[in-house]
């Protein structure tokens, strides 16, 4: 299977945070699964770090070079698919993750209840 991690899950994974659901942890750890993080997550974290709204235990550059995790760039088709998303979520970074997951046929892993609503659409 192929999975895209929401930003908070990437942070929790990197910090071995107990809030990371054991099933999600197992999916990420499974060597048969392909795990991706979006460049949109790096963008979001970079902004929040600069504004001092986020503190990381692992440097941002290291988050995007963790073993087992591949970086997903933002493509024009991802941007274009944003237009077709229902207005469930207002956060532009989360909307991009949803668009990327749909475009790339990835399962988006998240604990955000608004993101989970897109899975039924």
N, CA, C and O of each residue as an XYZ file, in Angstrom:
484
protein
N       0.844     -1.188      0.000
C       0.000      0.000      0.000
C       0.884      1.244      0.000
O       2.058      1.211      0.368
N       0.262      2.347     -0.432
C       0.961      3.631     -0.492
C       0.221      4.632      0.378
O      -0.991      4.807      0.259
N       0.983      5.294      1.265
C       0.389      6.209      2.228
C       1.068      7.574      2.195
O       2.274      7.684      1.971
N       0.269      8.603      2.421
C       0.762      9.968      2.587
C       0.491     10.363      4.034
O      -0.638     10.256      4.513
N       1.533     10.821      4.726
C       1.379     11.213      6.130
C       0.972     12.664      6.249
O       1.532     13.532      5.580
N       0.000     12.923      7.098
C      -0.323     14.292      7.470
C       0.867     14.831      8.275
O       1.640     14.061      8.844
N       0.999     16.140      8.313
C       2.140     16.788      8.955
C       2.307     16.343     10.398
O       3.418     16.021     10.820
N       1.228     16.320     11.156
C       1.356     15.961     12.573
C       1.819     14.517     12.754
O       2.528     14.213     13.713
N       1.430     13.635     11.854
C       1.867     12.247     11.972
C       3.356     12.106     11.688
O       4.035     11.290     12.311
N       3.862     12.894     10.754
C       5.301     12.891     10.487
C       6.062     13.327     11.736
O       7.064     12.715     12.108
N       5.583     14.383     12.376
C       6.234     14.876     13.593
C       6.159     13.814     14.690
O       7.163     13.517     15.338
N       4.981     13.248     14.896
C       4.823     12.229     15.942
C       5.719     11.026     15.672
O       6.326     10.483     16.595
N       5.803     10.607     14.411
C       6.649      9.463     14.037
C       8.108      9.780     14.358
O       8.808      8.956     14.947
N       8.566     10.965     13.972
C       9.977     11.332     14.164
C      10.349     11.456     15.640
O      11.500     11.241     16.020
N       9.365     11.804     16.465
C       9.611     12.012     17.897
C       9.202     10.809     18.741
O       9.295     10.849     19.968
N       8.749      9.740     18.086
C       8.260      8.564     18.789
C       7.218      8.961     19.836
O       7.231      8.482     20.971
N       6.327      9.841     19.422
C       5.308     10.404     20.298
C       4.241      9.355     20.600
O       3.758      8.690     19.684
N       3.863      9.195     21.879
C       2.847      8.190     22.222
C       1.464      8.494     21.645
O       0.593      7.624     21.659
N       1.242      9.714     21.135
C      -0.051     10.018     20.497
C      -0.206      9.316     19.151
O      -1.313      9.219     18.621
N       0.912      8.824     18.595
C       0.839      8.102     17.325
C       0.146      6.759     17.564
O       0.647      5.900     18.290
N      -0.992      6.606     16.945
C      -1.814      5.405     17.029
C      -0.972      4.174     16.664
O      -0.198      4.213     15.708
N      -1.122      3.085     17.423
C      -0.303      1.886     17.180
C      -0.546      1.296     15.794
O       0.377      0.749     15.190
N      -1.775      1.398     15.278
C      -2.051      0.886     13.934
C      -1.342      1.725     12.873
O      -0.806      1.191     11.902
N      -1.345      3.036     13.068
C      -0.639      3.922     12.133
C       0.857      3.673     12.199
O       1.538      3.638     11.174
N       1.354      3.503     13.391
C       2.781      3.209     13.571
C       3.154      1.918     12.840
O       4.205      1.834     12.205
N       2.295      0.933     12.938
C       2.543     -0.343     12.255
C       2.540     -0.174     10.735
O       3.358     -0.778     10.040
N       1.616      0.650     10.216
C       1.580      0.906      8.769
C       2.871      1.575      8.294
O       3.434      1.198      7.267
N       3.329      2.569      9.053
C       4.554      3.291      8.683
C       5.764      2.369      8.772
O       6.664      2.431      7.935
N       5.780      1.525      9.778
C       6.917      0.617     10.002
C       6.976     -0.551      9.026
O       8.039     -1.137      8.822
N       5.850     -0.889      8.428
C       5.787     -2.046      7.544
C       6.615     -1.801      6.282
O       6.302     -0.899      5.505
N       7.665     -2.592      6.071
C       8.530     -2.368      4.893
C       7.839     -2.619      3.555
O       8.372     -2.254      2.507
N       6.662     -3.238      3.579
C       5.911     -3.472      2.341
C       5.103     -2.253      1.912
O       4.568     -2.222      0.803
N       5.012     -1.252      2.778
C       4.259     -0.034      2.468
C       5.191      1.068      1.990
O       6.323      1.190      2.459
N       4.704      1.865      1.055
C       5.429      3.052      0.601
C       4.867      4.238      1.368
O       3.659      4.476      1.360
N       5.756      4.987      2.036
C       5.352      6.101      2.885
C       5.878      7.401      2.287
O       7.062      7.522      1.974
N       4.974      8.373      2.134
C       5.316      9.672      1.558
C       4.961     10.799      2.515
O       4.028     10.696      3.311
N       5.730     11.876      2.415
C       5.383     13.142      3.064
C       5.441     14.210      1.985
O       6.288     14.169      1.092
N       4.547     15.144      2.079
C       4.443     16.183      1.062
C       5.395     17.336      1.344
O       5.671     17.671      2.496
N       5.882     17.926      0.280
C       6.665     19.145      0.402
C       5.795     20.243      1.022
O       6.320     21.196      1.598
N       4.473     20.113      0.906
C       3.555     21.057      1.558
C       3.718     20.999      3.072
O       3.565     22.018      3.746
N       4.026     19.826      3.617
C       4.260     19.698      5.061
C       5.534     20.444      5.465
O       5.572     21.090      6.512
N       6.572     20.354      4.636
C       7.806     21.094      4.917
C       7.535     22.591      4.892
O       8.024     23.337      5.740
N       6.760     23.017      3.919
C       6.392     24.429      3.781
C       5.627     24.894      5.021
O       5.942     25.932      5.602
N       4.622     24.116      5.415
C       3.816     24.444      6.592
C       4.682     24.528      7.853
O       4.575     25.479      8.627
N       5.539     23.524      8.048
C       6.383     23.518      9.248
C       7.388     24.662      9.231
O       7.667     25.262     10.269
N       7.933     24.964      8.052
C       8.868     26.083      7.941
C       8.238     27.398      8.365
O       8.855     28.192      9.075
N       7.011     27.625      7.929
C       6.279     28.833      8.312
C       6.030     28.851      9.815
O       6.275     29.861     10.474
N       5.547     27.744     10.356
C       5.230     27.683     11.784
C       6.478     27.788     12.655
O       6.422     28.363     13.742
N       7.599     27.245     12.196
C       8.852     27.391     12.931
C       9.289     28.850     12.964
O       9.704     29.356     14.007
N       9.195     29.524     11.819
C       9.581     30.933     11.738
C       8.710     31.813     12.634
O       9.187     32.789     13.212
N       7.436     31.459     12.742
C       6.504     32.218     13.574
C       6.539     31.779     15.044
O       5.822     32.320     15.886
N       7.384     30.793     15.330
C       7.511     30.239     16.689
C       6.207     29.603     17.182
O       5.911     29.614     18.377
N       5.432     29.049     16.239
C       4.204     28.332     16.580
C       4.434     26.820     16.611
O       3.517     26.045     16.883
N       5.676     26.417     16.327
C       6.019     25.002     16.296
C       7.441     24.847     16.805
O       8.328     25.642     16.495
N       7.630     23.795     17.597
C       8.970     23.415     18.037
C       9.141     21.939     17.709
O       8.250     21.126     17.955
N      10.280     21.613     17.158
C      10.556     20.235     16.765
C      11.724     19.682     17.565
O      12.671     20.401     17.886
N      11.646     18.402     17.881
C      12.775     17.724     18.531
C      13.813     17.295     17.500
O      14.985     17.099     17.820
N      13.361     17.154     16.263
C      14.217     16.740     15.150
C      14.282     17.907     14.167
O      13.239     18.465     13.825
N      15.479     18.299     13.699
C      15.555     19.410     12.738
C      14.718     19.135     11.485
O      14.588     17.995     11.041
N      14.165     20.197     10.938
C      13.294     20.079      9.768
C      13.979     19.342      8.622
O      13.358     18.502      7.971
N      15.237     19.641      8.370
C      15.941     18.967      7.270
C      16.035     17.463      7.503
O      15.982     16.679      6.555
N      16.171     17.066      8.748
C      16.267     15.637      9.054
C      14.922     14.932      8.888
O      14.870     13.756      8.526
N      13.828     15.664      9.157
C      12.495     15.063      8.992
C      12.278     14.578      7.560
O      11.578     13.593      7.326
N      12.877     15.271      6.623
C      12.654     14.930      5.219
C      13.764     14.047      4.650
O      13.931     13.926      3.436
N      14.513     13.438      5.561
C      15.494     12.441      5.129
C      15.443     11.219      6.039
O      16.407     10.459      6.133
N      14.295     11.039      6.713
C      14.124      9.871      7.574
C      14.055      8.607      6.719
O      13.513      8.626      5.614
N      14.603      7.518      7.233
C      14.496      6.254      6.494
C      13.031      5.863      6.303
O      12.183      6.138      7.153
N      12.759      5.231      5.194
C      11.424      4.719      4.864
C      10.438      5.771      4.391
O       9.304      5.435      4.050
N      10.836      7.031      4.359
C       9.884      8.070      3.993
C      10.391      8.811      2.759
O      11.521      9.298      2.734
N       9.540      8.888      1.737
C       9.867      9.595      0.502
C       9.124     10.921      0.455
O       8.018     11.045      0.980
N       9.743     11.911     -0.178
C       9.135     13.228     -0.306
C       8.310     13.299     -1.584
O       8.760     12.889     -2.654
N       7.102     13.823     -1.458
C       6.205     14.000     -2.591
C       6.190     15.478     -2.982
O       5.760     16.316     -2.190
N       6.654     15.813     -4.194
C       6.626     17.218     -4.623
C       5.198     17.673     -4.925
O       4.291     16.856     -5.084
N       5.023     18.964     -4.999
C       3.735     19.520     -5.413
C       3.774     19.678     -6.928
O       4.643     20.364     -7.467
N       2.837     19.046     -7.602
C       2.748     19.102     -9.064
C       1.565     19.984     -9.465
O       0.653     20.220     -8.672
N       1.596     20.458    -10.686
C       0.499     21.295    -11.182
C      -0.835     20.552    -11.118
O      -1.865     21.159    -10.827
N      -0.827     19.245    -11.387
C      -2.088     18.488    -11.318
C      -2.657     18.486     -9.895
O      -3.874     18.433     -9.719
N      -1.802     18.542     -8.896
C      -2.274     18.627     -7.513
C      -2.968     19.964     -7.275
O      -4.037     20.030     -6.669
N      -2.340     21.014     -7.760
C      -2.920     22.356     -7.608
C      -4.264     22.426     -8.327
O      -5.227     22.965     -7.781
N      -4.341     21.891     -9.535
C      -5.575     21.933    -10.308
C      -6.686     21.110     -9.652
O      -7.861     21.467     -9.738
N      -6.312     20.013     -9.001
C      -7.348     19.175     -8.387
C      -7.938     19.814     -7.128
O      -8.976     19.361     -6.644
N      -7.305     20.846     -6.593
C      -7.865     21.558     -5.441
C      -9.249     22.121     -5.749
O     -10.108     22.197     -4.871
N      -9.453     22.514     -7.001
C     -10.726     23.113     -7.406
C     -11.904     22.162     -7.222
O     -13.033     22.599     -6.996
N     -11.640     20.873     -7.320
C     -12.718     19.893     -7.229
C     -13.014     19.407     -5.817
O     -13.933     18.615     -5.610
N     -12.236     19.880     -4.846
C     -12.470     19.429     -3.473
C     -13.636     20.159     -2.834
O     -13.769     21.373     -2.991
N     -14.484     19.435     -2.113
C     -15.536     20.127     -1.370
C     -14.907     20.993     -0.270
O     -13.812     20.685      0.201
N     -15.575     22.053      0.135
C     -14.990     22.994      1.106
C     -15.095     22.520      2.563
O     -15.580     23.249      3.428
N     -14.644     21.315      2.815
C     -14.708     20.756      4.165
C     -13.662     21.411      5.067
O     -13.950     21.795      6.200
N     -12.460     21.528      4.544
C     -11.330     22.026      5.328
C     -10.885     23.372      4.769
O     -10.805     23.550      3.554
N     -10.599     24.309      5.653
C     -10.152     25.644      5.223
C      -8.635     25.755      5.169
O      -8.116     26.649      4.502
N      -7.908     24.874      5.851
C      -6.452     24.949      5.898
C      -5.875     24.596      4.524
O      -6.097     23.492      4.029
N      -5.134     25.525      3.903
C      -4.622     25.262      2.548
C      -3.617     24.116      2.488
O      -3.544     23.414      1.480
N      -2.851     23.918      3.539
C      -1.883     22.818      3.536
C      -2.598     21.473      3.601
O      -2.234     20.538      2.887
N      -3.606     21.375      4.448
C      -4.365     20.133      4.537
C      -5.133     19.860      3.248
O      -5.234     18.710      2.819
N      -5.667     20.893      2.635
C      -6.360     20.716      1.352
C      -5.392     20.199      0.282
O      -5.760     19.365     -0.545
N      -4.151     20.702      0.306
C      -3.158     20.217     -0.661
C      -2.849     18.746     -0.415
O      -2.710     17.978     -1.367
N      -2.739     18.346      0.841
C      -2.486     16.930      1.132
C      -3.613     16.046      0.609
O      -3.359     14.974      0.061
N      -4.845     16.490      0.774
C      -5.992     15.737      0.269
C      -5.911     15.645     -1.260
O      -6.107     14.575     -1.836
N      -5.622     16.769     -1.904
C      -5.522     16.796     -3.366
C      -4.404     15.878     -3.855
O      -4.581     15.145     -4.828
N      -3.275     15.918     -3.192
C      -2.161     15.053     -3.580
C      -2.517     13.575     -3.409
O      -2.246     12.754     -4.286
N      -3.120     13.253     -2.281
C      -3.485     11.854     -2.040
C      -4.450     11.348     -3.109
O      -4.298     10.238     -3.618
N      -5.441     12.171     -3.444
C      -6.409     11.766     -4.467
C      -5.732     11.630     -5.835
O      -5.960     10.652     -6.548
N      -4.912     12.596     -6.194
C      -4.249     12.579     -7.504
C      -3.285     11.412     -7.655
O      -3.191     10.805     -8.722
N      -2.571     11.104     -6.578
C      -1.539     10.061     -6.631
C      -2.049      8.689     -6.187
O      -1.293      7.718     -6.152
N      -3.351      8.622     -5.846
C      -3.956      7.370     -5.375
C      -3.223      6.830     -4.139
O      -2.867      5.654     -4.058
N      -3.016      7.741     -3.183
C      -2.404      7.407     -1.901
C      -3.481      7.465     -0.825
O      -4.454      8.207     -0.956
N      -3.312      6.700      0.219
C      -4.187      6.799      1.382
C      -3.581      7.840      2.305
O      -2.435      7.704      2.733
N      -4.341      8.869      2.611
C      -3.867      9.935      3.491
C      -4.121      9.525      4.934
O      -5.263      9.311      5.341
N      -3.047      9.420      5.696
C      -3.150      9.076      7.108
C      -3.176     10.361      7.923
O      -2.292     11.208      7.787
N      -4.185     10.503      8.765
C      -4.344     11.713      9.562
C      -5.233     11.423     10.752
O      -6.058     10.510     10.719
N      -5.060     12.205     11.796
C      -5.961     12.158     12.938
C      -6.936     13.329     12.891
O      -7.766     13.473     13.788
N      -6.850     14.161     11.868
C      -7.707     15.333     11.725
C      -9.093     14.885     11.254
O      -9.217     14.325     10.165
N     -10.140     15.124     12.058
C     -11.483     14.672     11.662
C     -11.987     15.318     10.378
O     -12.773     14.704      9.656
N     -11.561     16.529     10.077
C     -11.991     17.162      8.826
C     -11.366     16.467      7.627
O     -12.026     16.291      6.603
N     -10.124     16.075      7.738
C      -9.471     15.352      6.639
C     -10.152     13.998      6.437
O     -10.336     13.558      5.302
N     -10.517     13.352      7.513
C     -11.174     12.040      7.404
C     -12.503     12.135      6.662
O     -12.942     11.155      6.061
N     -13.155     13.308      6.696
C     -14.419     13.484      5.976
C     -14.227     13.378      4.470
O     -15.155     12.979      3.766
N     -13.071     13.719      3.963
C     -12.814     13.623      2.520
C     -12.769     12.175      2.046
O     -13.041     11.902      0.877
N     -12.434     11.258      2.924
C     -12.321      9.856      2.542
C     -13.655      9.254      2.170
O     -13.707      8.253      1.454
N     -14.732      9.847      2.644
C     -16.055      9.327      2.304
C     -16.641     10.046      1.076
O     -17.745      9.716      0.643
N     -15.925     11.010      0.519
C     -16.405     11.771     -0.641
C     -15.928     11.159     -1.927
O     -16.237     11.668     -3.005
